[in-house]
Amino acid sequence: MGDSVPTLGVGMVGYAFMGAAHSQAWRTAPHFFDLPMRPAMRVLCGRDSAGVTAAAERLGWESTETDWKQVVANDAVDLVDICTPGDTHAAIAIAALEAGKHVLCEKPLANSVAEAQAMADAAEQAAERGVRSMVGFTYRRVPAIALARELVSQGRIGDVRHVRAQYLQDWIADPLAPMTWRLQKEKAGSGALGDIGAHIVDLTQYITGERIASVNGLLQTFVEERPLAGNGTSGGTGQVTVDDAAAFLGRFTGGALGVFEATRFATGRKNAIRIEINGSLGSLAFDFEDMNVLQFHDAQDSSQTAGFRRILVTEPEHPYTGHWWPPGHGLGYEHGFVHQVADLVAAIGRSEQPLPSFAQGLQVQQVLAAIERSSELGSWESTDERTSA
Ligand SMILES: NC(=O)c1ccc[n+]([C@@H]2O[C@H](COP(=O)([O-])OP(=O)(O)OC[C@H]3O[C@@H](n4cnc5c(N)ncnc54)[C@H](O)[C@@H]3O)[C@@H](O)[C@H]2O)c1
C-alpha cells in the first residue's frame, strides 16, 4: 500500500473479547483487502490504566486512554470503534458522531429503542456531513451467510415461506457460573435475547431481504441468582435481571413464518447459529459450527437425485473468499471481523452508507422490544413501536 493512500486513524473503546477480535481485524484487513485508506491503530481506551497499557501492547495500539471522551477529542482519531457493553454505546457513539468521527458500534446497537433512536438520528445528521456509522452484526460477513443472501435474491429458493433460526450456547447452563455484566439489565439491556437473539433477527432479515413485522415471544430466566465473580459460592450472590432464553415467532413482511430460539442453556451447543430457510423452489441451511458450509436444496432437481447439497463456501467466486486461501482452506470466526472492517473502510472511501446502518440497528432493537412486550403481555406485538423502552 503506497504513501498516496490516506490514513484512517482508529480509536477503540474496550479491549476484552470484541476488543481483541476488532484489533485483529484492523491489523489484518489492509494486508488481504485493497482498502482506500490505511487503518492506523492510534489509541485504545479502557478504564484501568495498567490493563489498557498491557492490552495495547498485546493488540498493537500506539497509545492508550482511560476516558473515552479523550478518544473522541483526539485529532488523530478519524473513527471510533465501540467494543463496550450496551449501556455505554449511545453516549460514546453520539459524542463521536457529533465530533465528526466515523463510528463502528458493536451490537445490539443500544439497550433500549429510545437510545437506539437517538443514535440513528445522530447518524443520519452526521451522514449529511459525510460522517459514516455502522453496527457490528458481524455474522453477515461469514461467506456462507453472504452466499445464502445472494441465492435468495437471485430467486434460487423462490418465495420464502419458512424461516427457522436458533442461536444456541451453554456457557451459563451451570447455575454456579458467576455473574457478569451480560446478566445485568442495566448493563446489557436484555439477556440471550439482545446478545444472541439480535444476531438471528438481523441475519434472517439480511438473508431474506424482508423485515419481521410482528412477533409473539416468551422469555425465561432459569437461574435467578448467581455467585459474584471471583467469590466462589461463599462470597455472596447477585441477582440475574435478564432472560436466560428467548423463544419467539415472527411474521415477515413477505408473508414468511419465522420460528426463533436464543438460549445460553443448550447444553453441548457452544456457538450454534442454525438457520434454515424453505422457499417455494428450494431450501438453504447453515450452522455456524460448520461455518464454511452452506446446504442448498433445489426443489426443481429430479426427485431421483434431489437432496441437500453441501456447498463448501471457499471458492474464489464466493463472497470474500477470493481474498484468502485456495479452495478448501477454510476460514474461521475472526475472518468475519476482517470482512467487517474491509467493508466499512471501502464504504467510507466511496462516501457511501456502510451496512448495517444505525437505522437497521434501531429496527432490530424495535423487534427485540416487541418480543419483550409480547412476553410480558402474552400477546402478538407489532415491531414498529418507536418509543417503547
Ligand atoms: N459481533 C459479535 O459477534 C459480538 C460478539 C460478542 C460481543 N459483542 C458485543 O460487543 C460488546 C462488548 O462485548 P464483549 O464480549 O467484548 O465484552 P467484554 O466484557 O469481553 O469486554 C467489554 C470491554 O468494555 C470495557 N468497558 C466497559 N465499560 C467501559 C467504559 N465505560 N469505558 C471504557 N471501557 C469500558 C471493559 O473493561 C472491557 O474491556 C457488546 O455490545 C456485545 O454485545 C458482539
The ligand as a Gaussian input file, in Angstrom:
#p B3LYP/6-31G(d) Opt

LIG

0 1
 N      -20.356000      -9.011000      16.856000
 C      -20.363000     -10.062000      17.647000
 O      -20.465000     -11.175000      17.205000
 C      -20.217000      -9.864000      19.143000
 C      -19.716000     -10.894000      19.947000
 C      -19.553000     -10.654000      21.324000
 C      -19.920000      -9.429000      21.865000
 N      -20.431000      -8.460000      21.050000
 C      -20.816000      -7.141000      21.595000
 O      -19.628000      -6.400000      21.863000
 C      -19.810000      -5.560000      23.004000
 C      -18.724000      -5.875000      24.032000
 O      -18.823000      -7.246000      24.376000
 P      -17.550000      -8.124000      24.806000
 O      -17.928000      -9.539000      24.645000
 O      -16.332000      -7.618000      24.125000
 O      -17.494000      -7.755000      26.351000
 P      -16.239000      -7.909000      27.326000
 O      -16.792000      -7.941000      28.693000
 O      -15.336000      -9.003000      26.867000
 O      -15.471000      -6.536000      27.103000
 C      -16.040000      -5.277000      27.424000
 C      -14.928000      -4.251000      27.489000
 O      -15.509000      -2.961000      27.707000
 C      -14.773000      -2.296000      28.735000
 N      -15.605000      -1.242000      29.291000
 C      -16.780000      -1.350000      29.935000
 N      -17.243000      -0.120000      30.245000
 C      -16.349000       0.769000      29.785000
 C      -16.230000       2.182000      29.805000
 N      -17.187000       2.944000      30.376000
 N      -15.143000       2.759000      29.236000
 C      -14.186000       2.018000      28.664000
 N      -14.233000       0.662000      28.614000
 C      -15.291000       0.058000      29.175000
 C      -14.396000      -3.423000      29.676000
 O      -13.373000      -3.061000      30.550000
 C      -13.959000      -4.482000      28.631000
 O      -12.640000      -4.210000      28.155000
 C      -21.229000      -5.811000      23.493000
 O      -22.076000      -4.839000      22.925000
 C      -21.559000      -7.185000      22.923000
 O      -22.941000      -7.402000      22.720000
 C      -20.560000      -8.652000      19.709000

